[in-house]
Amino acid sequence: MKFLATVFTLSIIFNFAYSQNNTGRRLDAGLTNSPAGLELATEKKKRSNGDEDISESDSGVQRPISLKSGGLSANFAYKSDLTYQDNPYAQDGGSLDFASALWTNSFTSSFGLGIFDMGDSILTPYVGGSWTTNEYTSAFVDATPDQKGVFDSQSFNSTNAFIALLSQYGNGWSYSGIISYNMTKMTIDDTEALRDFTYTLKTLKSFSIDENQFVWDASFNIHSTDGDSQGDYTRLTSKRDEMDRWDIASSLKIIREFGPIDVSPKYTLQYSDYANGANDDRTQFLHNLSLNFNYKFTDSFHLEMNTAYTINDSSGSDNDDDYEMFDAGAAIKLSARF
């Protein structure tokens, strides 16, 4: 219980939550995360007897039970969350530096296309995608009429599609290559605000100490974008590549089970480097400290609460891109695996 008390103390101290859904000139303000469909496909579930949803190949490599027979799998999920955000547009002062709430509904699917036993590793290709609605609202905040107008103008939908190749080893290491397409469209006029092709190489190591599971990962990402860094979504010029960049990131997550509740503190550090337009010579360090509580009513029905604190330290651009972000939210998630 000492560990749980420490975690709750951190939650009270920070009382923050991170959301990667940013609009305006901050479409590039968040972390580069793995596609939701890939996270859904690779998360472990428990069967009714309490055993984890994994098995071993002849080489000792763990692989999902759902891939064992026939080599194919399908994963589907619906998630709805409501998040309070004190700085949704990632500003450091100015007219857009005010609080709001964000109601998000996402539909995610992914498909495992077989397993290939390579002797000392298991190779699995995945494809999938997601569609998400993001509606800014005055819930939890005292917004002025002008600010409510900003909420309406900044609400957006996002689409993701990806292909990935995952290699897993029996010693807890895994490696993946991912090609991901992300598109953001403003709901007020169906204007396409951003297209982002992201190419990712990622490594992950999981291990256990006592009753705690540790997950460390590192990734290298290249972003090829079509969008305007100033938030002028109608500007159709040749300089819509100002958000092109590469970034490297590393994170450490600790997972501790308390009955049906998983408690997961996580720290992520990301460095990004830009080269085009107003972002020429821009570099930034992003720090994110988060805390997740996942209550499992059943394997397919979860209640989540998230807390975190995000700091972005940027230099070299024509604008002040520094910001701090403070959010807090809760979500329900329904999922199915076949």
C-alpha positions in Angstrom: 0.0 0.0 0.0 3.0 2.3 0.4 3.4 2.4 -3.4 -0.3 3.2 -3.9 0.0 6.0 -1.3 3.0 7.5 -3.1 1.1 7.4 -6.5 -1.9 9.1 -5.0 0.3 11.7 -3.4 1.8 12.5 -6.9 -1.7 12.7 -8.3 -2.7 15.3 -5.7 0.6 17.3 -6.2 0.3 17.4 -10.0 -3.4 16.9 -10.7 -2.7 17.2 -14.4 -3.6 15.3 -17.5 -2.0 15.4 -20.9 -4.1 15.5 -24.1 -2.4 15.4 -27.5 -5.4 17.0 -29.3 -4.1 20.5 -30.2 -5.4 22.8 -32.9 -4.5 26.2 -34.3 -0.8 26.8 -34.7 -0.2 24.1 -32.1 -1.0 21.0 -34.3 2.6 19.9 -33.7 2.6 20.7 -30.0 2.1 17.2 -28.6 4.0 13.9 -28.2 4.5 11.6 -31.1 2.6 8.5 -29.9 2.2 5.1 -31.5 -1.1 4.7 -33.4 -4.0 3.9 -31.1 -4.8 0.8 -33.2 -1.4 -0.6 -32.6 -1.6 0.0 -28.9 -5.0 -1.7 -28.9 -3.6 -4.8 -30.8 -0.6 -5.3 -28.5 -2.1 -4.7 -25.1 -2.4 -7.7 -22.9 -5.7 -8.9 -21.5 -6.5 -11.5 -18.9 -8.7 -14.5 -19.3 -11.3 -15.6 -16.7 -8.8 -17.9 -15.0 -6.5 -14.9 -14.3 -3.8 -15.9 -16.8 -2.5 -13.2 -19.2 -3.5 -13.4 -22.8 -0.2 -14.6 -24.0 1.5 -17.9 -25.0 5.0 -19.0 -26.0 6.4 -20.1 -29.3 9.0 -22.9 -29.5 11.7 -20.3 -29.0 10.1 -19.1 -25.8 8.9 -15.8 -27.3 5.5 -14.6 -25.9 2.8 -13.9 -28.4 -1.0 -13.2 -28.2 -3.3 -16.1 -27.9 -5.6 -14.5 -30.4 -2.9 -15.0 -33.1 -2.1 -18.6 -32.2 -4.7 -20.3 -34.2 -5.0 -19.2 -37.9 -2.5 -16.4 -37.3 -5.1 -13.7 -37.7 -6.7 -11.3 -35.2 -9.1 -8.4 -35.2 -9.4 -5.7 -32.5 -12.1 -3.0 -32.1 -12.6 -0.3 -29.5 -14.8 2.7 -28.7 -13.5 5.3 -26.2 -15.3 8.4 -24.9 -13.5 10.9 -22.6 -14.1 14.3 -21.2 -11.1 16.3 -20.2 -10.6 19.7 -18.5 -7.8 21.7 -20.1 -6.3 24.8 -18.7 -4.4 25.6 -21.8 -5.9 23.7 -24.8 -4.2 25.7 -27.5 -0.8 25.4 -25.9 -0.2 29.1 -25.5 2.1 31.2 -23.3 -0.2 34.1 -22.7 -2.4 35.9 -25.2 -6.0 35.8 -26.3 -6.1 32.0 -26.7 -4.6 31.3 -23.2 -7.8 30.2 -21.4 -9.3 27.0 -20.1 -11.9 24.7 -21.8 -13.1 21.1 -21.8 -12.7 18.7 -24.6 -15.1 15.9 -25.3 -13.5 13.2 -27.5 -15.1 10.1 -29.0 -12.8 7.6 -30.9 -13.4 4.5 -32.9 -10.4 2.3 -33.4 -9.7 -1.0 -35.2 -6.6 -3.0 -36.0 -5.8 -6.3 -37.6 -3.0 -8.8 -37.1 -2.1 -10.4 -40.4 -0.3 -13.5 -39.1 2.6 -14.6 -37.0 6.0 -15.7 -38.3 8.3 -17.7 -36.0 11.8 -16.6 -36.8 13.4 -18.9 -34.3 14.5 -16.3 -31.7 11.7 -13.9 -32.3 8.1 -13.6 -33.5 7.3 -11.3 -36.4 3.7 -9.9 -36.8 2.4 -7.4 -39.3 -0.5 -5.1 -38.4 -2.8 -2.7 -40.2 -5.4 -0.4 -38.7 -6.8 3.0 -38.2 -9.0 5.3 -36.1 -11.5 8.1 -36.4 -11.9 10.7 -33.6 -14.3 13.6 -33.0 -12.9 16.4 -30.8 -15.4 18.9 -29.5 -14.4 21.9 -27.3 -17.0 22.8 -24.8 -17.5 25.1 -21.8 -18.2 22.2 -19.4 -16.3 22.8 -16.1 -15.2 26.3 -17.1 -16.7 29.8 -17.0 -16.2 30.9 -20.6 -17.1 34.2 -22.1 -19.2 34.4 -25.3 -16.1 35.1 -27.4 -14.3 32.1 -25.9 -17.3 29.9 -26.7 -17.0 31.1 -30.3 -13.4 29.9 -30.3 -14.5 26.5 -29.0 -16.8 26.2 -32.0 -14.2 27.3 -34.5 -11.4 25.0 -33.1 -13.4 21.7 -32.8 -12.0 19.1 -35.2 -12.1 15.5 -36.4 -8.9 13.4 -36.8 -8.2 10.3 -38.9 -5.4 7.8 -38.6 -4.3 4.9 -40.7 -1.2 2.8 -40.2 0.8 -0.3 -41.2 3.4 -1.8 -38.8 5.8 -4.7 -38.5 6.5 -5.8 -34.9 9.3 -8.2 -33.8 9.2 -9.6 -30.3 11.9 -11.5 -28.5 11.7 -13.8 -25.5 14.0 -11.6 -23.3 11.4 -8.7 -23.3 12.8 -6.7 -26.2 10.7 -5.7 -29.2 11.3 -3.7 -32.3 8.8 -2.1 -34.7 8.6 -0.1 -37.9 5.5 2.0 -38.4 4.2 4.1 -41.3 1.3 6.3 -40.1 -1.0 8.8 -41.8 -2.8 11.4 -39.7 -5.3 14.0 -40.9 -7.0 16.8 -39.0 -10.1 18.5 -40.3 -11.9 21.4 -38.7 -15.6 20.6 -38.2 -16.9 24.2 -38.7 -16.2 24.2 -42.4 -14.5 20.8 -43.2 -11.2 22.6 -43.9 -8.3 20.2 -43.8 -5.8 21.7 -41.3 -3.0 19.1 -41.4 -1.8 16.0 -43.1 1.1 14.2 -41.4 2.9 11.1 -42.7 5.0 9.8 -39.9 7.7 7.2 -40.2 8.8 5.5 -37.0 11.4 3.1 -35.7 10.8 2.0 -32.1 12.4 -0.3 -29.6 10.8 -1.4 -26.3 12.0 -3.4 -23.3 9.7 -4.7 -20.6 10.8 -6.3 -17.3 9.6 -6.8 -13.7 10.9 -5.9 -10.3 9.0 -7.4 -7.4 5.3 -6.7 -8.3 6.0 -3.8 -10.6 6.3 -4.1 -14.4 8.6 -1.6 -16.1 8.2 -0.6 -19.7 11.0 1.5 -21.4 10.9 2.6 -25.0 12.7 4.8 -27.4 11.7 6.0 -30.9 12.9 8.0 -33.9 10.2 9.7 -35.9 10.2 11.7 -39.2 7.1 13.9 -40.0 6.3 14.9 -43.5 3.5 17.4 -43.2 1.0 19.5 -45.2 -0.3 22.2 -42.9 0.2 25.8 -41.7 2.1 26.4 -38.5 0.2 29.7 -37.9 -3.2 28.1 -37.9 -4.3 29.7 -41.2 -6.0 26.7 -42.6 -7.0 28.4 -45.9 -3.5 29.4 -46.8 -2.8 27.4 -49.9 0.8 28.2 -50.7 4.0 26.2 -51.2 5.1 26.8 -47.6 2.8 24.4 -45.8 5.7 22.3 -44.7 6.7 24.4 -41.7 5.7 21.5 -39.4 8.1 19.0 -41.1 10.4 17.7 -38.4 12.2 14.8 -36.9 12.0 13.9 -33.2 13.5 11.3 -30.8 11.6 10.3 -27.7 12.1 8.0 -24.7 9.8 7.0 -21.9 9.6 4.9 -18.8 6.4 3.5 -17.4 5.7 1.6 -14.2 2.6 -0.6 -14.1 1.3 -1.9 -10.7 -1.9 -3.9 -10.3 -4.2 -3.4 -7.3 -7.0 -5.9 -7.9 -8.9 -4.7 -10.9 -7.0 -1.4 -11.0 -3.8 -0.8 -12.9 -1.8 2.3 -11.8 0.7 3.6 -14.3 3.0 6.6 -13.8 5.0 7.5 -16.9 7.7 10.0 -17.8 8.4 11.0 -21.5 11.1 13.2 -22.9 11.0 14.2 -26.6 13.4 16.3 -28.7 12.2 17.8 -32.0 14.1 19.6 -34.8 12.5 21.7 -37.5 14.0 23.1 -40.7 11.4 25.0 -42.8 9.8 28.4 -43.0 9.0 30.2 -39.8 10.2 27.1 -38.0 13.7 27.3 -39.5 16.2 26.5 -36.8 13.5 25.7 -34.3 14.2 23.0 -31.7 12.2 21.9 -28.7 12.3 19.7 -25.6 9.0 18.4 -24.4 8.6 16.9 -20.9 5.5 14.9 -20.0 4.8 13.3 -16.5 1.6 11.4 -16.5 -0.4 9.1 -14.3 -3.1 6.7 -15.4 -5.7 4.8 -13.4 -7.4 2.0 -15.3 -10.3 0.2 -13.6 -11.3 -3.0 -15.3 -15.0 -3.8 -14.9 -14.5 -6.6 -17.4 -11.8 -7.4 -20.1 -13.9 -5.4 -22.5 -15.1 -2.5 -20.3 -12.7 -0.1 -18.6 -12.9 3.2 -16.8 -9.8 5.4 -17.0 -8.6 8.5 -15.2 -5.6 10.4 -16.3 -3.3 13.0 -14.7 -0.1 14.6 -16.0 2.0 17.7 -16.4 3.6 18.9 -19.7 6.2 21.5 -20.3 7.5 22.5 -23.8 10.8 24.4 -24.1 11.2 25.7 -27.6 13.7 28.0 -29.3 14.8 29.2 -32.8 11.4 29.9 -34.4 9.8 33.3 -35.3 7.2 32.8 -32.5 7.3 32.0 -28.8 6.5 28.3 -28.8 7.0 27.7 -25.0 4.0 26.5 -23.0 2.8 24.5 -20.0 -0.2 22.3 -20.1 -2.5 21.2 -17.3 -5.4 18.9 -18.0 -7.5 16.3 -16.0 -10.0 13.8 -17.4 -11.8 10.5 -17.3 -12.9 8.1 -20.0 -14.8 4.9 -20.7 -13.6 2.3 -23.1 -15.3 -0.7 -24.8 -13.2 -3.1 -26.7 -13.4 -6.5 -28.4 -10.9 -9.0 -29.8 -11.5 -11.8 -32.2 
